[in-house]
Amino acid sequence: MHIKTNDTAIVIAGRDKGKQGKVMSVDPAAGKVLVEGVLVAKRHKKPRKQGEPGGIIQKETPIYASKVMRVCPKCNKPTRPAHGVNKAGKKVRVCKKCNAEI
C-alpha cells in the first residue's frame, strides 16, 4: 500500500474530493483506508443498556486506497511516494515533488 497509518491524505475522487485528513487505519486485503472526516455516514443507534445514549451518530467509513493520495508534510502537495535510501542505508519514502524524506 502507498498509504500508511498516521499519514496525511487527500481525496482525489468521489463525493469528498478535495478533503484532507489523517489516515486512522489501513486494510491492505480489502484495499481500503479509513481517513478522518472523509466519507462520513450517519447511523441511527438505539440505546441497548439503561443510561446509554441513543440517537444519530456520525462515523467514518472506509474508502478505496486508489481514491486517496499522500500529502507531503514539507511542500504540502499531494504526491505518490517514491522509494529511496537515506544516508544511514535505510529504505525510506521520498516525495516526488520536493525530494524530501516522508
Backbone as a ProteinNet text record, in pm:
[ID]
protein_1_A
[PRIMARY]
MHIKTNDTAIVIAGRDKGKQGKVMSVDPAAGKVLVEGVLVAKRHKKPRKQGEPGGIIQKETPIYASKVMRVCPKCNKPTRPAHGVNKAGKKVRVCKKCNAEI
[TERTIARY]
84.5	0	88.4	45.7	121.7	89.1	-10.7	-50.8	-41.3	7	19.9	-56.5	-75.8	-144.6	-68.1	-141.1	-90.8	-36.2	-49	-15.5	-127.3	-96.2	-199.3	-234	-363.9	-408	-513.8	-522.1	-623.4	-702.7	-833.7	-920.2	-913.2	-887.3	-872	-990.3	-1084.4	-1201.7	-1317.6	-1438.3	-1557.8	-1626.6	-1726.7	-1807.2	-1732.5	-1626.4	-1547.3	-1416.6	-1414.1	-1293.8	-1243.2	-1112.3	-1050.7	-1038	-1109.1	-1099.7	-968.3	-916	-786.7	-802.5	-731.7	-739.1	-631.4	-624.7	-525.4	-578.1	-491.6	-529.5	-531.6	-649.5	-664.7	-634.2	-670.3	-638.6	-630.1	-561.1	-539.1	-576.7	-649.5	-686.2	-632.4	-509.7	-449.7	-525	-587.7	-659.4	-778.2	-849.8	-964.6	-923.8	-801.8	-755.2	-821.9	-857	-928.1	-853.3	-880.4	-823.8	-935.8	-914.4	-1010.1	-947.6	-1003.8	-949.3	-1042.5	-982.6	-1057.3	-1134.1	-1266.4	-1350.8	-1391.5	-1361.2	-1392.9	-1492.8	-1590.4	-1694.3	-1766.8	-1820.8	-1890.8	-2033.3	-2073.6	-2207.9	-2281.5	-2412.3	-2494.8	-2558.9	-2552.6	-2611.4	-2709.1	-2825.9	-2925.5	-2899	-2862.3	-2825.6	-2932.3	-2976.2	-3077.2	-3005.8	-3048.7	-2982.8	-3009	-2905.5	-2917.4	-2921.4	-2847.3	-2843.1	-2906.1	-2944.5	-3002.7	-2894.6	-2925.8	-2829.6	-2743.5	-2747.2	-2668.9	-2745.3	-2677.4	-2749.3	-2774.8	-2886	-2917	-2913.3	-2952.3	-2958.1	-2884.9	-2859.4	-2791.7	-2644.1	-2559.6	-2415.4	-2352.2	-2241	-2167.8	-2036.7	-2006.3	-1879.6	-1821.7	-1688.4	-1619.9	-1630.4	-1641.4	-1643.3	-1520.8	-1474.3	-1353.4	-1374	-1265.6	-1264.3	-1152.8	-1170.9	-1067.7	-937.9	-827	-695.8	-658.5	-716.8	-686	-747	-842	-906.9	-840.3	-736	-665.1	-518.3	-457.9	-317.5	-245.8	-125.6	-44.6	-8.8	-9.2	29.4	166.2	258.5	393.9	388.9	449.3	446.2	531.8	629.7	718.5	659.2	620.7	569.3	416.7	350.2	204.5	129.9	186.8	124.6	99.4	-7.7	-30.5	76.5	125.8	232.6	224.7	272.8	289.9	429.2	440.9	573.2	663.8	785.5	887.5	969.2	1045.8	1127.6	1273.3	1345.7	1486.7	1561.2	1690.1	1773.9	1834.3	1825.5	1882.8	2030.8	2094.2	2238.4	2275.4	2182.4	2208.6	2191.8	2147	2129	1993.5	1899.7	1766.4	1671.7	1579.2	1480.5	1376.9	1350.5	1253.9	1165.5	1053.3	965.5	1008.8	1006.7	1054.4	945.9	928.9	833.2	888.7	805.1	849.6	855.8	788	784.4	904.3	936.3	1042.4	1160.2	1157.4	1261.8	1288.3	1188.6	1202.8	1166.8	1230.5	1201.4	1068.2	982	849.2	854.1
-119.1	0	124.6	225.6	350.2	443.7	407.5	490.4	407	469.3	401.2	477.7	416.2	478.9	603.3	706.6	837.2	925.1	883.7	970.9	1073.5	1184.5	1280.3	1251.6	1239.3	1202.4	1300.5	1314.9	1398.4	1309.9	1333.1	1254.8	1314.3	1229.4	1277.6	1241.1	1160.5	1122.3	1092	1112.3	1079.7	1202.5	1181.3	1292	1379.7	1328.3	1405.2	1456.3	1473	1516.8	1649	1653.3	1774.1	1775.2	1686.4	1681.6	1616.8	1662.7	1616.6	1570.7	1465.8	1416.4	1314.2	1274.8	1178.9	1037.2	947.8	808.6	738	684.8	621.4	472.2	404.7	262.9	225	114	65.4	-82	-122.7	-262.1	-305.7	-360.9	-397.6	-508.7	-599.5	-710.5	-658.9	-559.6	-502	-384.7	-333.6	-218.5	-89.4	-77.6	40.1	106.1	235.2	311.7	388.6	420.9	497.1	633.2	738.8	873.7	956.7	1031.6	1113.1	1223.7	1227.9	1331.9	1309.8	1194.2	1165.7	1050.7	1061.6	962	930	1035.6	1022.3	975.4	870.3	814.6	833.3	852.7	867	732.7	694	569.9	599.4	538.8	554.8	448	490.6	397	395.8	276.8	258.9	229.1	290.1	258.4	113.6	40.7	-101.5	-123.1	-40.8	-54	69.7	55.5	169.6	275.4	397.9	507.4	530.4	439.1	454.7	546.6	646	737.8	675.7	713.5	672.3	794.8	779.8	893.2	865.9	973.1	963.5	992.7	895.1	914.7	920.3	991.9	1001	926.1	843.9	771.9	760.9	758.8	747.5	604.3	590.8	459.3	446.8	324.6	306.8	353.4	401.7	447.6	371.3	346.2	275.2	355.5	285.4	348.9	417.7	372.6	433.6	573.1	607	738.1	841.2	802.1	896.4	903.7	1017.7	1038.3	1098.4	1057.4	1103.2	1249.4	1327.5	1468	1480.7	1546.1	1567.3	1669.4	1638.9	1734.9	1858.8	1849.8	1964.3	2062	2012.6	2102.1	2111.6	2027.4	2028.7	2006.8	1921.8	1888.8	1739	1696.1	1551.9	1490	1375.2	1310.3	1159.5	1088.4	944.3	921.9	857	841.2	749.6	794.4	712.3	647.2	546.9	479.1	510.5	541.2	572.6	521.4	550.3	507.9	633.2	643.1	760	737.1	832.2	824.8	707.3	664.7	552	417.5	419.2	296.6	231	304.7	252	294.1	202.8	234.8	331.3	440.7	540.9	581.5	646.2	702.1	845.9	884.9	1016.2	1084.9	1216.5	1296	1315.3	1291.4	1307.8	1454.7	1542.8	1684.3	1761	1737.6	1817.5	1731.8	1601.6	1506.7	1503.4	1541	1534.4	1395	1353.7	1224.3	1232.9	1136.1	1136.4	1053.6
0	0	0	-73	-78.9	36.8	117.9	231.2	357.2	464.7	593	699.8	814.1	925.8	970.8	1010.7	1057.1	945.4	818.7	705.9	688.6	625.1	586.7	441	414.7	280.2	231.7	98.3	35.1	-60.9	-66.9	-154.6	-295.3	-395.9	-533.4	-621.8	-570	-648.3	-555.7	-606.3	-528.9	-473.5	-390.2	-339.1	-239.6	-178.4	-82.5	-143.6	-274.6	-345.2	-287.8	-257.7	-204	-52.6	17.1	162.8	204.1	316.2	364.5	508.6	547.7	684.3	713.4	840.8	886.4	864.7	819.7	798.3	933.6	970.7	1101.2	1096.6	987	973.7	826.2	800.3	664.2	658.6	554.4	533.5	397.1	393	264.8	191.2	264.3	199.7	118.9	172	101.9	14.2	32.8	-44.8	-2.1	126.7	177	291.3	309	419.8	489.1	615.9	694	721.4	661.5	673.5	761.1	853	946.9	874.7	894.8	837.5	693	636	496.6	489.9	400.4	379.4	511	570.5	698.4	672.9	744.6	732.3	863.8	854.3	974	1005.7	1131.9	1177.5	1291	1283.6	1389.3	1494.1	1614.6	1720.4	1828.2	1861.1	1964.4	2096.3	2206	2334	2374	2409.4	2444.1	2595.7	2670.2	2815.9	2878.9	3002.6	3071.8	3094.4	3058.2	3073.3	2950.1	2853.7	2731.1	2635.9	2580.1	2490.7	2353.2	2294.5	2158.9	2069.6	1946.9	1855.8	1726.6	1654.4	1525.1	1546.8	1517.1	1531.4	1392.8	1384.1	1257.7	1273	1172.8	1176.9	1036.8	1031.8	903.6	852.9	722.4	660.1	569.3	545.1	463.1	318.9	259.3	120.5	48.6	-80	-155.6	-156.5	-140.2	-133	-264.3	-375.7	-504.1	-516.8	-429.8	-434.3	-344.9	-272.7	-186.2	-225.3	-195.8	-227.7	-106.9	-84.5	27.6	10.5	120.8	117.5	182.4	112.7	163.9	277.2	393.3	503.9	479.8	389.8	365.8	264.7	145.2	41.1	41.9	122.2	138.8	6.6	-80.3	-207.5	-213.1	-282.7	-297	-386.1	-344.6	-419.1	-404.3	-505.4	-493.6	-437.1	-323.3	-263.7	-345.8	-366.4	-430.6	-319.2	-353.7	-254.3	-280.8	-173	-184.6	-62.7	-57.5	53.5	116.8	251	318.1	347.1	416.7	442.7	532.4	616.3	705.9	634.9	510	432.8	452.1	511	536.6	425.4	385.8	283.4	338.8	266.5	310.7	193.5	226.3	124	97.3	-29.9	-71.7	-153.8	-132.4	-209.5	-350.5	-451.8	-590.1	-631.4	-558.8	-596.6	-539.7	-410.3	-347.1	-298	-322.3	-282.5	-132.7	-50.5	94.9	144	250.3	309.7	383.2	356.4	418.7	545.4
[MASK]
++++++++++++++++++++++++++++++++++++++++++++++++++++++++++++++++++++++++++++++++++++++++++++++++++++++

